[in-house]
Amino acid sequence: MTTFRKTVILAALILIVIQLIVFDYQDLRWVANSSAYIGIVAMLLVIISMILSNRNERKETDS
């Protein structure tokens, strides 16, 4: 795993934690937390893409 990908994954995890901190747990509706929901989903997709990118690169180097 490259250093850049590890850094991106770590930054995405930190942003998820920040979104969970600012999340309004008293009101879970979309209207109150739409930016938090979108941020969490976006960062999860970034993490998934970095993991899949690492797997793809590893498969190409093993072949």
GROMACS elastic network, one bead per residue, 0.5 to 0.9 nm:
[ bonds ]
;  ai    aj funct       b0    kb
    1     4     6  0.83895   500
    1     5     6  0.67004   500
    1     6     6  0.68552   500
    1    51     6  0.88108   500
    1    54     6  0.59966   500
    1    55     6  0.88133   500
    1    57     6  0.88179   500
    1    58     6  0.84416   500
    2     5     6  0.54044   500
    2     6     6  0.63718   500
    2     7     6  0.86976   500
    2    54     6  0.80141   500
    3     6     6  0.50910   500
    3     7     6  0.61162   500
    3     8     6  0.86587   500
    4     7     6  0.50656   500
    4     8     6  0.62310   500
    4     9     6  0.86858   500
    5     8     6  0.50357   500
    5     9     6  0.61661   500
    5    10     6  0.85411   500
    5    50     6  0.61293   500
    5    51     6  0.83351   500
    5    53     6  0.87762   500
    5    54     6  0.79910   500
    6     9     6  0.51452   500
    6    10     6  0.61345   500
    6    11     6  0.85838   500
    6    50     6  0.82770   500
    7    10     6  0.50721   500
    7    11     6  0.60724   500
    7    12     6  0.85280   500
    8    11     6  0.50814   500
    8    12     6  0.60922   500
    8    13     6  0.86014   500
    8    46     6  0.80383   500
    8    47     6  0.77321   500
    8    50     6  0.77746   500
    9    12     6  0.50892   500
    9    13     6  0.62070   500
    9    14     6  0.86645   500
    9    43     6  0.85821   500
    9    46     6  0.74219   500
    9    47     6  0.54151   500
    9    48     6  0.89050   500
    9    50     6  0.69975   500
    9    51     6  0.85499   500
   10    13     6  0.50956   500
   10    14     6  0.62236   500
   10    15     6  0.86596   500
   10    47     6  0.87303   500
   11    14     6  0.50737   500
   11    15     6  0.62003   500
   11    16     6  0.86656   500
   11    43     6  0.88531   500
   12    15     6  0.50679   500
   12    16     6  0.62227   500
   12    17     6  0.87151   500
   12    40     6  0.88164   500
   12    42     6  0.87832   500
   12    43     6  0.51726   500
   12    44     6  0.74562   500
   12    46     6  0.70467   500
   12    47     6  0.67161   500
   13    16     6  0.50593   500
   13    17     6  0.63147   500
   13    18     6  0.86934   500
   13    43     6  0.72654   500
   13    44     6  0.82114   500
   13    47     6  0.80369   500
   14    17     6  0.51234   500
   14    18     6  0.62611   500
   14    19     6  0.86818   500
   15    19     6  0.61359   500
   15    20     6  0.85806   500
   15    39     6  0.78714   500
   15    40     6  0.77965   500
   15    43     6  0.72461   500
   16    19     6  0.50580   500
   16    20     6  0.62017   500
   16    21     6  0.86551   500
   16    36     6  0.86441   500
   16    39     6  0.71897   500
   16    40     6  0.53872   500
   16    41     6  0.87464   500
   16    43     6  0.65616   500
   16    44     6  0.80480   500
   17    20     6  0.50438   500
   17    21     6  0.62362   500
   17    22     6  0.88589   500
   17    40     6  0.87138   500
   18    21     6  0.50318   500
   18    22     6  0.63924   500
   18    23     6  0.85305   500
   19    22     6  0.53165   500
   19    23     6  0.59819   500
   19    35     6  0.85418   500
   19    36     6  0.53933   500
   19    37     6  0.81365   500
   19    39     6  0.69027   500
   19    40     6  0.67037   500
   20    23     6  0.50389   500
   20    24     6  0.85798   500
   20    36     6  0.73571   500
   20    40     6  0.81222   500
   21    24     6  0.84290   500
   22    25     6  0.89355   500
   22    36     6  0.76892   500
   23    26     6  0.89289   500
   23    28     6  0.85187   500
   23    32     6  0.88046   500
   23    33     6  0.65213   500
   23    36     6  0.62724   500
   23    37     6  0.86688   500
   24    27     6  0.57448   500
   24    28     6  0.66782   500
   24    32     6  0.71349   500
   24    33     6  0.65685   500
   24    36     6  0.89137   500
   25    28     6  0.58914   500
   25    33     6  0.89392   500
   27    30     6  0.87505   500
   27    31     6  0.89599   500
   27    32     6  0.64876   500
   27    33     6  0.78731   500
   28    31     6  0.84121   500
   28    32     6  0.68329   500
   28    33     6  0.66390   500
   29    32     6  0.56147   500
   29    33     6  0.64405   500
   29    34     6  0.79853   500
   30    33     6  0.52651   500
   30    35     6  0.86655   500
   30    37     6  0.77844   500
   31    34     6  0.56763   500
   31    35     6  0.88851   500
   32    35     6  0.83656   500
   32    36     6  0.89138   500
   33    36     6  0.52570   500
   33    37     6  0.61672   500
   33    38     6  0.86364   500
   34    37     6  0.51206   500
   34    38     6  0.61030   500
   34    39     6  0.84669   500
   35    38     6  0.51350   500
   35    39     6  0.59580   500
   35    40     6  0.85291   500
   36    39     6  0.50616   500
   36    40     6  0.61016   500
   36    41     6  0.85908   500
   37    40     6  0.52760   500
   37    41     6  0.62261   500
   37    42     6  0.85225   500
   38    41     6  0.52335   500
   38    42     6  0.59756   500
   38    43     6  0.85611   500
   39    42     6  0.51001   500
   39    43     6  0.61245   500
   39    44     6  0.85539   500
   40    43     6  0.52597   500
   40    44     6  0.61634   500
   40    45     6  0.86566   500
   41    44     6  0.50935   500
   41    45     6  0.62224   500
   41    46     6  0.86855   500
   42    45     6  0.51327   500
   42    46     6  0.62930   500
   42    47     6  0.87744   500
   43    47     6  0.62259   500
   43    48     6  0.86062   500
   44    47     6  0.51078   500
   44    48     6  0.61938   500
   44    49     6  0.86046   500
   45    48     6  0.50319   500
   45    49     6  0.60739   500
   45    50     6  0.86043   500
   46    49     6  0.51206   500
   46    50     6  0.62271   500
   46    51     6  0.86957   500
   47    50     6  0.51920   500
   47    51     6  0.62721   500
   47    52     6  0.86694   500
   48    51     6  0.51702   500
   48    52     6  0.61516   500
   48    53     6  0.84716   500
   49    52     6  0.51079   500
   49    53     6  0.59375   500
   49    54     6  0.85364   500
   50    54     6  0.61716   500
   50    55     6  0.86784   500
   51    54     6  0.51415   500
   51    55     6  0.63282   500
   51    56     6  0.87032   500
   52    55     6  0.50265   500
   52    56     6  0.61192   500
   52    57     6  0.85865   500
   53    56     6  0.50969   500
   53    57     6  0.61737   500
   53    58     6  0.85472   500
   54    57     6  0.51684   500
   54    58     6  0.60902   500
   54    59     6  0.86251   500
   55    58     6  0.50580   500
   55    59     6  0.61678   500
   55    60     6  0.86763   500
   56    59     6  0.51577   500
   56    60     6  0.62985   500
   56    61     6  0.87666   500
   57    60     6  0.51302   500
   57    61     6  0.62581   500
   57    62     6  0.86531   500
   58    61     6  0.52441   500
   58    62     6  0.61816   500
   58    63     6  0.87751   500
   59    62     6  0.51940   500
   59    63     6  0.63463   500
   60    63     6  0.53977   500
